[in-house]
Amino acid sequence: MKEKYLVTGANGFIGSHIVDSLVTKRKRVKILIRKNSNINNIEEHIRNKSIEIVYGDLRDKESLKKALDECTIICNSGALTDLSASHKDLFDVNVHSLKTMLELASKRPISRFVQISSIGAFDKHHSVINERTPLNPINSYELSKVEGERIALSFFKEKRLAVTILEPSAVYGRRVNIGFPYMLEVLRKEMMRYPVNENNLLNLVYVTDVVEAIELAIEKEEAIGERFIIGGEKSYTYKEIVEAAAYELGVPPPTKHIPLSIAKSFVFVNQCISKIRKRKPELVTNYFDYITTDMNIDITKARTILGFKPKVELKEGMREMVDWYLSSHTF
Ligand SMILES: NC(=O)c1ccc[n+]([C@@H]2O[C@H](COP(=O)([O-])OP(=O)(O)OC[C@H]3O[C@@H](n4cnc5c(N)ncnc54)[C@H](OP(=O)(O)O)[C@@H]3O)[C@@H](O)[C@H]2O)c1
């Protein structure tokens, strides 16, 4: 059967970059999106008819059947990524829909099923995180990602479905829709204050590097049945990240601090407003769980088995993201 890709979550942040890359490489691509999905990120591909579209919902088995039809490679980037969503909603999309998709895929000639998981669920109290670090999910989103991984790997073990799991660290870049737009906004207004120890280590990975990791995972036979942490070459302190963003925005870097409880209250109010407006909040209070602990990661496994080598360094990635932010937002 001729190679054909299914990309779920194709209009989202990471999914739209996967589609960009596949279309550039002239691959046959099908996407599954909802009738009311915001298609700004993939408008050009739709206009150029370079992708095939199935309108449906990940939670609907018939949509999944149509989406999978004729496809041989699956990039599952569709997920509920709103950390403030209910446990039920998160599990409906990130676990139950995934299971249905895996069941359907296991009855088809699928050469690779790449599941995009997350590094978030690793126990955050380890100085260096690698694939052997124990998992310790602390919220429903993380629980849903861990359960999704467990089910996906069970399809490899029991049905020999060619599953590969990728666990990216914090992904940034053009079209990012969580965390960073909020950070850039407060920085631009020169209202940024450090709510926590600004010397905590964080790992960021540029979105096109994640896409490259996905493509390597599809290429390499040795990737089947494996989990890979995907991250940037080195971790940076929160302060270094904020200063890199401030530099690209042309604003002075912050020097002041505010108590964590006050920062959380601001974010909570923003989160409530987003809920009322029925849109995904750009920042949620759980965000502070991620920036209050060191996250130093080891990508040796991805480097060795996949040949993964992140290309975009913090300065260049920040410049790209800030350029996109300034040109796509009205102030
Ligand atoms: N961004 C990061 O820093 C990061 C880090 C680690 C892992 N990840 C993982 O990477 C994947 C992609 O994340 P992202 O940042 O690209 O998220 P995103 O921008 O929120 O994209 C999620 C996509 O899933 C789609 N989706 C959600 N529910 C759906 C449903 N019921 N039916 C059909 N489509 C549905 C969304 O479509 P709508 O627009 O219609 O809602 C959207 O296209 C996720 O699995 C996430 O857990 C992300």
The ligand as an SDF file (V2000), in Angstrom:
LIG
                    3D

 48 52  0  0  0  0  0  0  0  0999 V2000
    3.0030   22.0800   23.4830 N   0  0  0  0  0  0  0  0  0  0  0  0
    3.8240   21.4670   24.3240 C   0  0  0  0  0  0  0  0  0  0  0  0
    4.6640   22.1000   25.0010 O   0  0  0  0  0  0  0  0  0  0  0  0
    3.7890   19.9680   24.4730 C   0  0  0  0  0  0  0  0  0  0  0  0
    4.7690   19.3590   25.2680 C   0  0  0  0  0  0  0  0  0  0  0  0
    4.7540   17.9830   25.4130 C   0  0  0  0  0  0  0  0  0  0  0  0
    3.7820   17.2310   24.7860 C   0  0  0  0  0  0  0  0  0  0  0  0
    2.8240   17.8400   24.0310 N   0  0  0  0  0  0  0  0  0  0  0  0
    1.8140   16.9780   23.3770 C   0  0  0  0  0  0  0  0  0  0  0  0
    1.8400   17.2160   21.9790 O   0  0  0  0  0  0  0  0  0  0  0  0
    0.5270   17.0310   21.4230 C   0  0  0  0  0  0  0  0  0  0  0  0
    0.1170   18.2600   20.6490 C   0  0  0  0  0  0  0  0  0  0  0  0
    0.1460   19.3870   21.5260 O   0  0  0  0  0  0  0  0  0  0  0  0
   -0.0800   20.8760   21.0050 P   0  0  0  0  0  0  0  0  0  0  0  0
    0.7350   21.7700   21.8710 O   0  0  0  0  0  0  0  0  0  0  0  0
    0.0850   20.9370   19.5370 O   0  0  0  0  0  0  0  0  0  0  0  0
   -1.6010   21.0740   21.3980 O   0  0  0  0  0  0  0  0  0  0  0  0
   -2.7640   21.9130   20.7050 P   0  0  0  0  0  0  0  0  0  0  0  0
   -2.2150   23.0620   19.9520 O   0  0  0  0  0  0  0  0  0  0  0  0
   -3.7630   22.1520   21.7860 O   0  0  0  0  0  0  0  0  0  0  0  0
   -3.3690   20.8830   19.6570 O   0  0  0  0  0  0  0  0  0  0  0  0
   -4.2420   19.8600   20.0430 C   0  0  0  0  0  0  0  0  0  0  0  0
   -5.0130   19.4430   18.8330 C   0  0  0  0  0  0  0  0  0  0  0  0
   -5.8990   18.3680   19.1910 O   0  0  0  0  0  0  0  0  0  0  0  0
   -7.1640   18.6380   18.6320 C   0  0  0  0  0  0  0  0  0  0  0  0
   -8.2630   18.0360   19.3780 N   0  0  0  0  0  0  0  0  0  0  0  0
   -8.5010   18.1200   20.7090 C   0  0  0  0  0  0  0  0  0  0  0  0
   -9.6490   17.4720   20.9940 N   0  0  0  0  0  0  0  0  0  0  0  0
  -10.1140   16.9610   19.8210 C   0  0  0  0  0  0  0  0  0  0  0  0
  -11.2630   16.1950   19.4690 C   0  0  0  0  0  0  0  0  0  0  0  0
  -12.1510   15.8050   20.3960 N   0  0  0  0  0  0  0  0  0  0  0  0
  -11.4340   15.8600   18.1770 N   0  0  0  0  0  0  0  0  0  0  0  0
  -10.5580   16.2600   17.2240 C   0  0  0  0  0  0  0  0  0  0  0  0
   -9.4520   16.9850   17.4910 N   0  0  0  0  0  0  0  0  0  0  0  0
   -9.2310   17.3300   18.7910 C   0  0  0  0  0  0  0  0  0  0  0  0
   -7.2920   20.1410   18.6690 C   0  0  0  0  0  0  0  0  0  0  0  0
   -8.3060   20.5480   17.7910 O   0  0  0  0  0  0  0  0  0  0  0  0
   -9.2740   21.8200   18.1030 P   0  0  0  0  0  0  0  0  0  0  0  0
   -8.5170   23.0140   17.6180 O   0  0  0  0  0  0  0  0  0  0  0  0
  -10.5100   21.5330   17.3400 O   0  0  0  0  0  0  0  0  0  0  0  0
   -9.4970   21.8310   19.5920 O   0  0  0  0  0  0  0  0  0  0  0  0
   -5.8940   20.5370   18.2340 C   0  0  0  0  0  0  0  0  0  0  0  0
   -5.7780   20.4940   16.8410 O   0  0  0  0  0  0  0  0  0  0  0  0
   -0.3700   16.7070   22.6030 C   0  0  0  0  0  0  0  0  0  0  0  0
   -0.4930   15.3220   22.7310 O   0  0  0  0  0  0  0  0  0  0  0  0
    0.3950   17.2430   23.8180 C   0  0  0  0  0  0  0  0  0  0  0  0
    0.0620   16.5310   24.9800 O   0  0  0  0  0  0  0  0  0  0  0  0
    2.7990   19.1900   23.8540 C   0  0  0  0  0  0  0  0  0  0  0  0
  1  2  1  0
  2  3  2  0
  2  4  1  0
  4  5  1  0
  4 48  2  0
  5  6  2  0
  6  7  1  0
  7  8  2  0
  8  9  1  0
  8 48  1  0
  9 10  1  0
  9 46  1  0
 10 11  1  0
 11 12  1  0
 11 44  1  0
 12 13  1  0
 13 14  1  0
 14 15  2  0
 14 16  1  0
 14 17  1  0
 17 18  1  0
 18 19  2  0
 18 20  1  0
 18 21  1  0
 21 22  1  0
 22 23  1  0
 23 24  1  0
 23 42  1  0
 24 25  1  0
 25 26  1  0
 25 36  1  0
 26 27  1  0
 26 35  1  0
 27 28  2  0
 28 29  1  0
 29 30  1  0
 29 35  2  0
 30 31  1  0
 30 32  2  0
 32 33  1  0
 33 34  2  0
 34 35  1  0
 36 37  1  0
 36 42  1  0
 37 38  1  0
 38 39  2  0
 38 40  1  0
 38 41  1  0
 42 43  1  0
 44 45  1  0
 44 46  1  0
 46 47  1  0
M  CHG  2   8   1  16  -1
M  END
$$$$
